[in-house]
Amino acid sequence: MNLTRSPNVMKDAGSIIGYHAHVYFDPDTEAAAAALRDALEKRFDVTLGRWHHKPVGPHTAWMYQVAFGIEQFPVVVPFLALNHGPLSILIHPMSGDAVADHFDHALWLGTPLALDAGPLRKAQ
């Protein structure tokens, strides 16, 4: 869903200050989410967010957040690509435009899930 993109305007990647990966789970995949979380914590310089067992912000499914710096992207994202198993993961930059970051600049591993832009628009 393109909410903000203009096809004739190129954005500068220098505006990216880091990345978030949102790991989605449900009762059937929570153990897989926990195993992935443990592996991320042991292997990489990441900041792990709280477990959310309810929708929060634009996220319409249970999830936890993994925050990481630009320098970690080339190792964290391939690890997630190879190890996400049954989990859906949204990866997005932090460029200062939360709506665009979640909707236009995002990468998905696994099945993309619905997001709700409303909370992000209210916060801007």
N, CA, C and O atoms as CSV, one atom per row, in Angstrom:
chain,resi,resn,atom,element,x,y,z
A,1,MET,N,N,0.853,-1.167,0.000
A,1,MET,CA,C,0.000,0.000,0.000
A,1,MET,C,C,0.895,1.226,0.000
A,1,MET,O,O,1.675,1.423,0.932
A,2,ASN,N,N,0.795,2.046,-1.025
A,2,ASN,CA,C,1.586,3.261,-1.134
A,2,ASN,C,C,0.789,4.424,-0.558
A,2,ASN,O,O,-0.158,4.904,-1.181
A,3,LEU,N,N,1.173,4.873,0.630
A,3,LEU,CA,C,0.452,5.969,1.274
A,3,LEU,C,C,1.130,7.315,1.081
A,3,LEU,O,O,0.477,8.353,1.186
A,4,THR,N,N,2.425,7.317,0.801
A,4,THR,CA,C,3.162,8.586,0.803
A,4,THR,C,C,4.114,8.772,-0.362
A,4,THR,O,O,4.637,9.871,-0.543
A,5,ARG,N,N,4.352,7.769,-1.141
A,5,ARG,CA,C,5.412,7.805,-2.134
A,5,ARG,C,C,5.062,8.647,-3.354
A,5,ARG,O,O,3.962,8.550,-3.898
A,6,SER,N,N,6.001,9.462,-3.767
A,6,SER,CA,C,5.902,10.191,-5.025
A,6,SER,C,C,6.897,9.563,-5.988
A,6,SER,O,O,8.077,9.462,-5.651
A,7,PRO,N,N,6.468,9.137,-7.175
A,7,PRO,CA,C,7.367,8.390,-8.058
A,7,PRO,C,C,8.538,9.218,-8.587
A,7,PRO,O,O,9.515,8.645,-9.069
A,8,ASN,N,N,8.469,10.529,-8.513
A,8,ASN,CA,C,9.522,11.369,-9.077
A,8,ASN,C,C,10.476,11.937,-8.039
A,8,ASN,O,O,11.371,12.709,-8.383
A,9,VAL,N,N,10.300,11.566,-6.772
A,9,VAL,CA,C,11.141,12.106,-5.716
A,9,VAL,C,C,11.949,10.976,-5.089
A,9,VAL,O,O,11.392,10.028,-4.537
A,10,MET,N,N,13.271,11.095,-5.185
A,10,MET,CA,C,14.147,10.106,-4.566
A,10,MET,C,C,14.487,10.573,-3.156
A,10,MET,O,O,14.808,11.742,-2.942
A,11,LYS,N,N,14.417,9.660,-2.202
A,11,LYS,CA,C,14.732,9.987,-0.814
A,11,LYS,C,C,16.174,9.608,-0.523
A,11,LYS,O,O,16.712,8.670,-1.110
A,12,ASP,N,N,16.786,10.338,0.380
A,12,ASP,CA,C,18.172,10.110,0.761
A,12,ASP,C,C,18.234,9.053,1.858
A,12,ASP,O,O,17.616,9.214,2.911
A,13,ALA,N,N,18.970,7.982,1.619
A,13,ALA,CA,C,19.106,6.923,2.628
A,13,ALA,C,C,19.820,7.426,3.880
A,13,ALA,O,O,19.782,6.759,4.914
A,14,GLY,N,N,20.464,8.578,3.809
A,14,GLY,CA,C,21.121,9.163,4.972
A,14,GLY,C,C,20.148,9.545,6.069
A,14,GLY,O,O,20.560,9.801,7.200
A,15,SER,N,N,18.854,9.587,5.749
A,15,SER,CA,C,17.849,9.908,6.769
A,15,SER,C,C,17.548,8.710,7.676
A,15,SER,O,O,16.870,8.867,8.692
A,16,ILE,N,N,18.036,7.531,7.329
A,16,ILE,CA,C,17.766,6.327,8.115
A,16,ILE,C,C,18.711,6.289,9.321
A,16,ILE,O,O,19.932,6.334,9.170
A,17,ILE,N,N,18.124,6.206,10.520
A,17,ILE,CA,C,18.941,6.173,11.743
A,17,ILE,C,C,18.997,4.777,12.375
A,17,ILE,O,O,19.730,4.566,13.341
A,18,GLY,N,N,18.244,3.843,11.847
A,18,GLY,CA,C,18.217,2.480,12.359
A,18,GLY,C,C,17.051,1.726,11.756
A,18,GLY,O,O,16.390,2.209,10.837
A,19,TYR,N,N,16.806,0.541,12.282
A,19,TYR,CA,C,15.747,-0.316,11.760
A,19,TYR,C,C,14.966,-0.957,12.894
A,19,TYR,O,O,15.474,-1.133,14.001
A,20,HIS,N,N,13.728,-1.300,12.596
A,20,HIS,CA,C,12.902,-2.125,13.469
A,20,HIS,C,C,12.485,-3.361,12.690
A,20,HIS,O,O,12.179,-3.290,11.500
A,21,ALA,N,N,12.478,-4.483,13.373
A,21,ALA,CA,C,11.851,-5.701,12.863
A,21,ALA,C,C,10.731,-6.028,13.837
A,21,ALA,O,O,10.961,-6.113,15.044
A,22,HIS,N,N,9.542,-6.208,13.331
A,22,HIS,CA,C,8.401,-6.588,14.157
A,22,HIS,C,C,8.115,-8.058,13.872
A,22,HIS,O,O,7.770,-8.431,12.751
A,23,VAL,N,N,8.261,-8.881,14.896
A,23,VAL,CA,C,8.083,-10.323,14.778
A,23,VAL,C,C,6.678,-10.646,15.287
A,23,VAL,O,O,6.376,-10.466,16.467
A,24,TYR,N,N,5.830,-11.123,14.385
A,24,TYR,CA,C,4.430,-11.414,14.700
A,24,TYR,C,C,4.274,-12.892,15.073
A,24,TYR,O,O,4.942,-13.767,14.523
A,25,PHE,N,N,3.380,-13.135,16.015
A,25,PHE,CA,C,3.152,-14.500,16.474
A,25,PHE,C,C,1.716,-14.638,16.969
A,25,PHE,O,O,1.001,-13.651,17.140
A,26,ASP,N,N,1.323,-15.857,17.190
A,26,ASP,CA,C,0.018,-16.165,17.777
A,26,ASP,C,C,0.244,-17.336,18.737
A,26,ASP,O,O,1.385,-17.772,18.895
A,27,PRO,N,N,-0.794,-17.855,19.377
A,27,PRO,CA,C,-0.567,-18.959,20.329
A,27,PRO,C,C,0.153,-20.164,19.709
A,27,PRO,O,O,0.919,-20.847,20.389
A,28,ASP,N,N,-0.090,-20.420,18.436
A,28,ASP,CA,C,0.524,-21.577,17.788
A,28,ASP,C,C,1.986,-21.354,17.412
A,28,ASP,O,O,2.732,-22.319,17.253
A,29,THR,N,N,2.411,-20.083,17.266
A,29,THR,CA,C,3.779,-19.793,16.823
A,29,THR,C,C,4.607,-19.077,17.894
A,29,THR,O,O,5.736,-18.663,17.630
A,30,GLU,N,N,4.052,-18.930,19.095
A,30,GLU,CA,C,4.768,-18.201,20.144
A,30,GLU,C,C,6.095,-18.868,20.518
A,30,GLU,O,O,7.074,-18.172,20.789
A,31,ALA,N,N,6.143,-20.193,20.537
A,31,ALA,CA,C,7.399,-20.884,20.852
A,31,ALA,C,C,8.461,-20.587,19.789
A,31,ALA,O,O,9.629,-20.386,20.120
A,32,ALA,N,N,8.062,-20.559,18.527
A,32,ALA,CA,C,9.002,-20.218,17.448
A,32,ALA,C,C,9.483,-18.779,17.602
A,32,ALA,O,O,10.658,-18.488,17.375
A,33,ALA,N,N,8.581,-17.880,17.987
A,33,ALA,CA,C,8.954,-16.476,18.212
A,33,ALA,C,C,9.937,-16.361,19.369
A,33,ALA,O,O,10.871,-15.560,19.308
A,34,ALA,N,N,9.743,-17.143,20.414
A,34,ALA,CA,C,10.648,-17.126,21.561
A,34,ALA,C,C,12.030,-17.656,21.178
A,34,ALA,O,O,13.045,-17.095,21.588
A,35,ALA,N,N,12.070,-18.722,20.403
A,35,ALA,CA,C,13.360,-19.279,19.966
A,35,ALA,C,C,14.110,-18.285,19.092
A,35,ALA,O,O,15.323,-18.124,19.233
A,36,LEU,N,N,13.399,-17.620,18.193
A,36,LEU,CA,C,14.037,-16.619,17.337
A,36,LEU,C,C,14.542,-15.448,18.175
A,36,LEU,O,O,15.647,-14.956,17.945
A,37,ARG,N,N,13.760,-15.006,19.127
A,37,ARG,CA,C,14.156,-13.907,20.013
A,37,ARG,C,C,15.439,-14.254,20.771
A,37,ARG,O,O,16.360,-13.441,20.843
A,38,ASP,N,N,15.495,-15.466,21.334
A,38,ASP,CA,C,16.692,-15.899,22.061
A,38,ASP,C,C,17.912,-15.915,21.154
A,38,ASP,O,O,18.997,-15.495,21.558
A,39,ALA,N,N,17.738,-16.400,19.930
A,39,ALA,CA,C,18.853,-16.460,18.985
A,39,ALA,C,C,19.334,-15.060,18.618
A,39,ALA,O,O,20.538,-14.820,18.528
A,40,LEU,N,N,18.401,-14.139,18.407
A,40,LEU,CA,C,18.781,-12.757,18.079
A,40,LEU,C,C,19.566,-12.128,19.221
A,40,LEU,O,O,20.585,-11.474,19.000
A,41,GLU,N,N,19.082,-12.330,20.442
A,41,GLU,CA,C,19.731,-11.736,21.616
A,41,GLU,C,C,21.152,-12.268,21.796
A,41,GLU,O,O,22.048,-11.516,22.180
A,42,LYS,N,N,21.364,-13.550,21.523
A,42,LYS,CA,C,22.682,-14.172,21.701
A,42,LYS,C,C,23.672,-13.794,20.603
A,42,LYS,O,O,24.877,-13.747,20.848
A,43,ARG,N,N,23.175,-13.525,19.393
A,43,ARG,CA,C,24.064,-13.361,18.247
A,43,ARG,C,C,24.345,-11.920,17.834
A,43,ARG,O,O,25.387,-11.644,17.240
A,44,PHE,N,N,23.435,-11.000,18.136
A,44,PHE,CA,C,23.533,-9.664,17.546
A,44,PHE,C,C,23.384,-8.554,18.574
A,44,PHE,O,O,22.876,-8.762,19.676
A,45,ASP,N,N,23.833,-7.386,18.188
A,45,ASP,CA,C,23.679,-6.172,18.995
A,45,ASP,C,C,22.322,-5.567,18.658
A,45,ASP,O,O,22.217,-4.679,17.812
A,46,VAL,N,N,21.287,-6.059,19.332
A,46,VAL,CA,C,19.912,-5.613,19.097
A,46,VAL,C,C,19.277,-5.235,20.430
A,46,VAL,O,O,19.737,-5.652,21.493
A,47,THR,N,N,18.225,-4.449,20.356
A,47,THR,CA,C,17.420,-4.115,21.524
A,47,THR,C,C,16.062,-4.771,21.345
A,47,THR,O,O,15.356,-4.505,20.372
A,48,LEU,N,N,15.706,-5.622,22.283
A,48,LEU,CA,C,14.449,-6.356,22.194
A,48,LEU,C,C,13.357,-5.639,22.967
A,48,LEU,O,O,13.540,-5.257,24.123
A,49,GLY,N,N,12.218,-5.462,22.311
A,49,GLY,CA,C,11.067,-4.834,22.940
A,49,GLY,C,C,10.230,-5.850,23.697
A,49,GLY,O,O,10.510,-7.048,23.684
A,50,ARG,N,N,9.206,-5.348,24.351
A,50,ARG,CA,C,8.306,-6.195,25.135
A,50,ARG,C,C,7.477,-7.100,24.232
A,50,ARG,O,O,7.276,-6.818,23.050
A,51,TRP,N,N,7.008,-8.183,24.814
A,51,TRP,CA,C,6.034,-9.049,24.161
A,51,TRP,C,C,4.688,-8.339,24.223
A,51,TRP,O,O,4.273,-7.885,25.289
A,52,HIS,N,N,4.015,-8.243,23.101
A,52,HIS,CA,C,2.673,-7.651,23.051
A,52,HIS,C,C,1.691,-8.748,22.657
A,52,HIS,O,O,1.695,-9.212,21.517
A,53,HIS,N,N,0.855,-9.160,23.596
A,53,HIS,CA,C,-0.144,-10.190,23.343
A,53,HIS,C,C,-1.496,-9.565,23.007
A,53,HIS,O,O,-2.550,-10.089,23.369
A,54,LYS,N,N,-1.441,-8.453,22.322
A,54,LYS,CA,C,-2.628,-7.749,21.831
A,54,LYS,C,C,-2.143,-6.791,20.748
A,54,LYS,O,O,-0.954,-6.476,20.698
A,55,PRO,N,N,-3.032,-6.325,19.888
A,55,PRO,CA,C,-2.628,-5.321,18.893
A,55,PRO,C,C,-2.132,-4.053,19.593
A,55,PRO,O,O,-2.673,-3.647,20.621
A,56,VAL,N,N,-1.113,-3.445,19.029
A,56,VAL,CA,C,-0.560,-2.204,19.578
A,56,VAL,C,C,-0.110,-1.320,18.417
A,56,VAL,O,O,0.508,-1.800,17.466
A,57,GLY,N,N,-0.424,-0.024,18.499
A,57,GLY,CA,C,-0.065,0.898,17.428
A,57,GLY,C,C,-0.654,0.432,16.109
A,57,GLY,O,O,-1.830,0.073,16.048
A,58,PRO,N,N,0.150,0.435,15.053
A,58,PRO,CA,C,-0.362,0.009,13.746
A,58,PRO,C,C,-0.422,-1.510,13.577
A,58,PRO,O,O,-0.917,-2.009,12.566
A,59,HIS,N,N,0.080,-2.232,14.560
A,59,HIS,CA,C,0.213,-3.685,14.453
A,59,HIS,C,C,-1.073,-4.364,14.905
A,59,HIS,O,O,-1.505,-4.204,16.046
A,60,THR,N,N,-1.672,-5.112,14.009
A,60,THR,CA,C,-2.981,-5.721,14.253
A,60,THR,C,C,-2.878,-7.144,14.790
A,60,THR,O,O,-3.893,-7.805,15.007
A,61,ALA,N,N,-1.649,-7.613,15.005
A,61,ALA,CA,C,-1.421,-8.954,15.538
A,61,ALA,C,C,-0.432,-8.863,16.693
A,61,ALA,O,O,0.260,-7.856,16.845
A,62,TRP,N,N,-0.366,-9.901,17.498
A,62,TRP,CA,C,0.617,-9.968,18.573
A,62,TRP,C,C,2.017,-9.847,17.974
A,62,TRP,O,O,2.266,-10.318,16.864
A,63,MET,N,N,2.922,-9.217,18.709
A,63,MET,CA,C,4.280,-9.061,18.177
A,63,MET,C,C,5.233,-8.605,19.262
A,63,MET,O,O,4.822,-8.208,20.353
A,64,TYR,N,N,6.520,-8.671,18.938
A,64,TYR,CA,C,7.552,-7.959,19.685
A,64,TYR,C,C,8.440,-7.256,18.660
A,64,TYR,O,O,8.502,-7.644,17.493
A,65,GLN,N,N,9.118,-6.220,19.125
A,65,GLN,CA,C,9.971,-5.410,18.254
A,65,GLN,C,C,11.437,-5.734,18.510
A,65,GLN,O,O,11.845,-6.002,19.640
A,66,VAL,N,N,12.210,-5.704,17.443
A,66,VAL,CA,C,13.660,-5.825,17.514
A,66,VAL,C,C,14.222,-4.557,16.875
A,66,VAL,O,O,13.992,-4.306,15.692
A,67,ALA,N,N,14.955,-3.759,17.647
A,67,ALA,CA,C,15.561,-2.542,17.114
A,67,ALA,C,C,17.049,-2.804,16.889
A,67,ALA,O,O,17.709,-3.450,17.703
A,68,PHE,N,N,17.566,-2.292,15.771
A,68,PHE,CA,C,18.984,-2.488,15.485
A,68,PHE,C,C,19.507,-1.354,14.619
A,68,PHE,O,O,18.763,-0.708,13.882
A,69,GLY,N,N,20.814,-1.133,14.731
A,69,GLY,CA,C,21.461,-0.061,13.999
A,69,GLY,C,C,21.720,-0.409,12.550
A,69,GLY,O,O,21.636,-1.568,12.142
A,70,ILE,N,N,22.032,0.603,11.792
A,70,ILE,CA,C,22.306,0.448,10.355
A,70,ILE,C,C,23.396,-0.599,10.123
A,70,ILE,O,O,23.305,-1.403,9.195
A,71,GLU,N,N,24.424,-0.585,10.970
A,71,GLU,CA,C,25.555,-1.498,10.786
A,71,GLU,C,C,25.160,-2.961,11.008
A,71,GLU,O,O,25.873,-3.860,10.562
A,72,GLN,N,N,24.051,-3.211,11.682
A,72,GLN,CA,C,23.593,-4.576,11.938
A,72,GLN,C,C,22.703,-5.126,10.816
A,72,GLN,O,O,22.465,-6.332,10.746
A,73,PHE,N,N,22.214,-4.243,9.940
A,73,PHE,CA,C,21.291,-4.665,8.877
A,73,PHE,C,C,21.849,-5.830,8.055
A,73,PHE,O,O,21.131,-6.804,7.829
A,74,PRO,N,N,23.123,-5.762,7.594
A,74,PRO,CA,C,23.604,-6.847,6.719
A,74,PRO,C,C,23.769,-8.203,7.390
A,74,PRO,O,O,23.981,-9.204,6.707
A,75,VAL,N,N,23.676,-8.254,8.718
A,75,VAL,CA,C,23.764,-9.552,9.387
A,75,VAL,C,C,22.429,-9.972,10.007
A,75,VAL,O,O,22.096,-11.157,10.010
A,76,VAL,N,N,21.670,-9.019,10.528
A,76,VAL,CA,C,20.391,-9.350,11.166
A,76,VAL,C,C,19.350,-9.769,10.125
A,76,VAL,O,O,18.675,-10.783,10.302
A,77,VAL,N,N,19.215,-9.005,9.056
A,77,VAL,CA,C,18.165,-9.301,8.080
A,77,VAL,C,C,18.383,-10.641,7.377
A,77,VAL,O,O,17.420,-11.393,7.227
A,78,PRO,N,N,19.596,-10.979,6.939
A,78,PRO,CA,C,19.768,-12.323,6.367
A,78,PRO,C,C,19.488,-13.433,7.382
A,78,PRO,O,O,18.938,-14.475,7.024
A,79,PHE,N,N,19.862,-13.216,8.642
A,79,PHE,CA,C,19.558,-14.213,9.675
A,79,PHE,C,C,18.046,-14.395,9.806
A,79,PHE,O,O,17.561,-15.524,9.875
A,80,LEU,N,N,17.302,-13.289,9.840
A,80,LEU,CA,C,15.844,-13.375,9.906
A,80,LEU,C,C,15.272,-14.067,8.667
A,80,LEU,O,O,14.345,-14.870,8.773
A,81,ALA,N,N,15.827,-13.753,7.493
A,81,ALA,CA,C,15.334,-14.357,6.250
A,81,ALA,C,C,15.479,-15.879,6.278
A,81,ALA,O,O,14.602,-16.601,5.805
A,82,LEU,N,N,16.578,-16.354,6.829
A,82,LEU,CA,C,16.835,-17.793,6.850
A,82,LEU,C,C,16.154,-18.518,8.009
A,82,LEU,O,O,16.001,-19.739,7.975
A,83,ASN,N,N,15.744,-17.766,9.039
A,83,ASN,CA,C,15.284,-18.411,10.264
A,83,ASN,C,C,13.897,-17.997,10.740
A,83,ASN,O,O,13.523,-18.329,11.865
A,84,HIS,N,N,13.119,-17.283,9.927
A,84,HIS,CA,C,11.808,-16.822,10.405
A,84,HIS,C,C,10.785,-17.953,10.490
A,84,HIS,O,O,9.779,-17.820,11.187
A,85,GLY,N,N,11.026,-19.063,9.794
A,85,GLY,CA,C,10.120,-20.208,9.879
A,85,GLY,C,C,8.687,-19.807,9.600
A,85,GLY,O,O,8.415,-19.210,8.558
A,86,PRO,N,N,7.746,-20.120,10.509
A,86,PRO,CA,C,6.334,-19.824,10.260
A,86,PRO,C,C,5.931,-18.377,10.600
A,86,PRO,O,O,4.765,-18.004,10.469
A,87,LEU,N,N,6.892,-17.583,11.030
A,87,LEU,CA,C,6.589,-16.229,11.503
A,87,LEU,C,C,6.593,-15.210,10.373
A,87,LEU,O,O,7.365,-15.322,9.421
A,88,SER,N,N,5.730,-14.224,10.491
A,88,SER,CA,C,5.754,-13.053,9.608
A,88,SER,C,C,6.558,-11.972,10.307
A,88,SER,O,O,6.414,-11.755,11.510
A,89,ILE,N,N,7.413,-11.291,9.537
A,89,ILE,CA,C,8.258,-10.244,10.108
A,89,ILE,C,C,8.216,-9.022,9.201
A,89,ILE,O,O,8.446,-9.118,7.995
A,90,LEU,N,N,7.922,-7.887,9.791
A,90,LEU,CA,C,7.978,-6.593,9.106
A,90,LEU,C,C,9.289,-5.933,9.485
A,90,LEU,O,O,9.594,-5.776,10.667
A,91,ILE,N,N,10.059,-5.549,8.492
A,91,ILE,CA,C,11.317,-4.829,8.717
A,91,ILE,C,C,11.167,-3.459,8.078
A,91,ILE,O,O,10.810,-3.348,6.906
A,92,HIS,N,N,11.442,-2.414,8.857
A,92,HIS,CA,C,11.328,-1.072,8.290
A,92,HIS,C,C,12.428,-0.154,8.810
A,92,HIS,O,O,12.920,-0.323,9.926
A,93,PRO,N,N,12.804,0.818,7.988
A,93,PRO,CA,C,13.786,1.795,8.451
A,93,PRO,C,C,13.136,2.787,9.406
A,93,PRO,O,O,11.912,2.899,9.480
A,94,MET,N,N,13.969,3.489,10.118
A,94,MET,CA,C,13.527,4.605,10.942
A,94,MET,C,C,14.080,5.868,10.292
A,94,MET,O,O,15.225,6.257,10.522
A,95,SER,N,N,13.237,6.500,9.472
A,95,SER,CA,C,13.680,7.667,8.703
A,95,SER,C,C,13.043,8.964,9.181
A,95,SER,O,O,13.308,10.032,8.630
A,96,GLY,N,N,12.203,8.868,10.208
A,96,GLY,CA,C,11.524,10.061,10.701
A,96,GLY,C,C,10.105,10.205,10.188
A,96,GLY,O,O,9.402,11.135,10.582
A,97,ASP,N,N,9.664,9.301,9.311
A,97,ASP,CA,C,8.298,9.325,8.785
A,97,ASP,C,C,7.683,7.954,9.058
A,97,ASP,O,O,7.790,7.043,8.237
A,98,ALA,N,N,7.040,7.815,10.214
A,98,ALA,CA,C,6.557,6.510,10.664
A,98,ALA,C,C,5.563,5.876,9.699
A,98,ALA,O,O,5.598,4.664,9.485
A,99,VAL,N,N,4.678,6.679,9.114
A,99,VAL,CA,C,3.702,6.114,8.176
A,99,VAL,C,C,4.417,5.552,6.958
A,99,VAL,O,O,4.190,4.401,6.585
A,100,ALA,N,N,5.262,6.334,6.344
A,100,ALA,CA,C,6.002,5.862,5.158
A,100,ALA,C,C,6.900,4.684,5.513
A,100,ALA,O,O,6.998,3.727,4.744
A,101,ASP,N,N,7.556,4.742,6.670
A,101,ASP,CA,C,8.452,3.645,7.048
A,101,ASP,C,C,7.707,2.320,7.165
A,101,ASP,O,O,8.205,1.292,6.706
A,102,HIS,N,N,6.530,2.326,7.768
A,102,HIS,CA,C,5.766,1.092,7.952
A,102,HIS,C,C,5.065,0.616,6.672
A,102,HIS,O,O,4.884,-0.586,6.477
A,103,PHE,N,N,4.673,1.547,5.808
A,103,PHE,CA,C,3.853,1.181,4.648
A,103,PHE,C,C,4.604,1.212,3.315
A,103,PHE,O,O,4.403,0.333,2.478
A,104,ASP,N,N,5.446,2.186,3.111
A,104,ASP,CA,C,6.095,2.340,1.803
A,104,ASP,C,C,7.537,1.839,1.767
A,104,ASP,O,O,8.018,1.410,0.718
A,105,HIS,N,N,8.219,1.890,2.892
A,105,HIS,CA,C,9.650,1.547,2.930
A,105,HIS,C,C,9.901,0.180,3.548
A,105,HIS,O,O,11.054,-0.191,3.769
A,106,ALA,N,N,8.863,-0.563,3.827
A,106,ALA,CA,C,8.980,-1.811,4.585
A,106,ALA,C,C,9.319,-3.014,3.713
A,106,ALA,O,O,9.037,-3.054,2.516
A,107,LEU,N,N,9.932,-3.984,4.366
A,107,LEU,CA,C,10.209,-5.295,3.782
A,107,LEU,C,C,9.456,-6.332,4.612
A,107,LEU,O,O,9.352,-6.199,5.832
A,108,TRP,N,N,8.939,-7.350,3.959
A,108,TRP,CA,C,8.244,-8.430,4.671
A,108,TRP,C,C,8.977,-9.739,4.473
A,108,TRP,O,O,9.435,-10.048,3.373
A,109,LEU,N,N,9.083,-10.505,5.542
A,109,LEU,CA,C,9.506,-11.902,5.489
A,109,LEU,C,C,8.303,-12.721,5.928
A,109,LEU,O,O,7.660,-12.390,6.924
A,110,GLY,N,N,7.996,-13.770,5.209
A,110,GLY,CA,C,6.785,-14.526,5.505
A,110,GLY,C,C,5.578,-13.827,4.916
A,110,GLY,O,O,5.707,-13.017,3.998
A,111,THR,N,N,4.424,-14.135,5.434
A,111,THR,CA,C,3.172,-13.583,4.919
A,111,THR,C,C,2.946,-12.168,5.434
A,111,THR,O,O,2.925,-11.957,6.646
A,112,PRO,N,N,2.775,-11.188,4.538
A,112,PRO,CA,C,2.464,-9.825,5.001
A,112,PRO,C,C,1.125,-9.798,5.752
A,112,PRO,O,O,0.174,-10.484,5.375
A,113,LEU,N,N,1.073,-9.011,6.796
A,113,LEU,CA,C,-0.133,-8.862,7.602
A,113,LEU,C,C,-0.692,-7.464,7.453
A,113,LEU,O,O,0.014,-6.543,7.042
A,114,ALA,N,N,-1.944,-7.310,7.784
A,114,ALA,CA,C,-2.583,-5.991,7.725
A,114,ALA,C,C,-2.015,-5.091,8.816
A,114,ALA,O,O,-1.746,-5.540,9.931
A,115,LEU,N,N,-1.839,-3.825,8.482
A,115,LEU,CA,C,-1.442,-2.791,9.438
A,115,LEU,C,C,-2.509,-1.709,9.441
A,115,LEU,O,O,-3.266,-1.574,8.479
A,116,ASP,N,N,-2.571,-0.942,10.515
A,116,ASP,CA,C,-3.529,0.154,10.653
A,116,ASP,C,C,-2.748,1.460,10.745
A,116,ASP,O,O,-2.076,1.703,11.748
A,117,ALA,N,N,-2.822,2.295,9.732
A,117,ALA,CA,C,-2.070,3.555,9.706
A,117,ALA,C,C,-2.623,4.588,10.674
A,117,ALA,O,O,-1.924,5.549,10.997
A,118,GLY,N,N,-3.843,4.427,11.145
A,118,GLY,CA,C,-4.476,5.408,12.011
A,118,GLY,C,C,-3.649,5.845,13.204
A,118,GLY,O,O,-3.447,7.044,13.396
A,119,PRO,N,N,-3.155,4.900,14.024
A,119,PRO,CA,C,-2.361,5.314,15.181
A,119,PRO,C,C,-1.095,6.085,14.811
A,119,PRO,O,O,-0.678,6.980,15.547
A,120,LEU,N,N,-0.491,5.750,13.692
A,120,LEU,CA,C,0.724,6.453,13.271
A,120,LEU,C,C,0.395,7.870,12.825
A,120,LEU,O,O,1.142,8.806,13.111
A,121,ARG,N,N,-0.715,8.027,12.129
A,121,ARG,CA,C,-1.120,9.368,11.673
A,121,ARG,C,C,-1.449,10.253,12.872
A,121,ARG,O,O,-1.108,11.436,12.885
A,122,LYS,N,N,-2.107,9.685,13.871
A,122,LYS,CA,C,-2.470,10.465,15.069
A,122,LYS,C,C,-1.219,10.941,15.815
A,122,LYS,O,O,-1.219,12.018,16.412
A,123,ALA,N,N,-0.156,10.134,15.776
A,123,ALA,CA,C,1.070,10.455,16.511
A,123,ALA,C,C,1.908,11.520,15.803
A,123,ALA,O,O,2.779,12.133,16.419
A,124,GLN,N,N,1.651,11.741,14.523
A,124,GLN,CA,C,2.468,12.708,13.770
A,124,GLN,C,C,1.971,14.119,13.946
A,124,GLN,O,O,2.544,15.051,13.382
